[in-house]
Amino acid sequence: MSGKRSSGLTEEKMRKIAAGATVAGVLLILFLVVILIVQFVQIGVANRRNAEYDAEIERYEELLKNGEISLDFLQQEETLRELAIENGWIVSR
């Protein structure tokens, strides 16, 4: 009876191990690339949002400089609530 398994790595086992390692490596690289793409998209969204906020700040500074609006008016609670709602904030009373 030769019920004993042969010990050691045969050429077939080596090929299976190499194929498995290759598949695992490719999947890891794909996973990392997807994460990288998601991060770049999030950075782009954050940069666009910052640019929008900077434009709004410049607009209000210009309104203040021209005297079309006062700082006291902008600091009133109702004005702040309206500006928050315009910019997508949910305001609870």
N, C-alpha and C positions, 0 to 999 in steps of 0.2 A: 504494500500500500504506500502510495506516495501522496499522502494527504498533507504533507508539509508544504507550506508556501515557500516559494523561493525568496530569500532575503536579498536585499539590495535593490538598487534602482535599475530597472531595465530601460532600454531605449524608448519603449512605448510610454512608460511612466514618466520619463523625462520630457517627452513631447507633450503629454497631457498637462504636466506641471507648467511648462513654458507657455502653453496656450492659455491656461487659466490665469497665469500671472500677466500675460499680455492683455487679456480681456479686462482684468481688474485694473490695470494701468490705464487703459483707454477710457474705461468708465470713470475713473478718478479724474482724469484730465478733462473729460466732458463736463463733469460736475463742477470742477473749478472754473471752467470757462463760462458756464451758465451763471455762477455766482459773480464772476467778474463783470459780465454784461449787466446783471441786475444792479450791481453797485454803480456802474457808469450811468445807468438810467436814473438812479436815485440822485446821483451827484448833479446830473443835468437838470432834474426837476428842482432841486434845492437852489441851484444857481439862477434858474429862471425866476423862482419865487423871490430870491434876494433882489434881483434886478427890478421886479415889479414893485417891491417894497421901497427900493431906493427911488424909483420914479415917483411913487406916491409921496414920499418924504420931500422930494424936490418940488413937487406940485404944491404941497401945503406950505413949504417955506416961501415959495413965490407968492402965494396968496397972502401970507402974512406980511411979506415985504411990500407988496402993493397996497396993503391996507384994505383988501377986499374981505378979509376975515380977521377976527381977533383971536388972540391966544385964550382969552377968557371964554369965548364962545366954543372953541375946540375942546376946552377942558370941562365943559358942562357935562353932567352925567348923561343927559338925553342925547347929546351930540356924539359922545363916545359910544353909546349903545347903537345909534344909527350907523356909525362908521364900522363898528364891529360886525353888524349884520350885513352891511354891504360887502365886507371882506370875507364872508363865509363863517363867521363865528356864530355859535348858538348862545343866545343870551337868555338867561332865566331871571325872572324877577323875584 
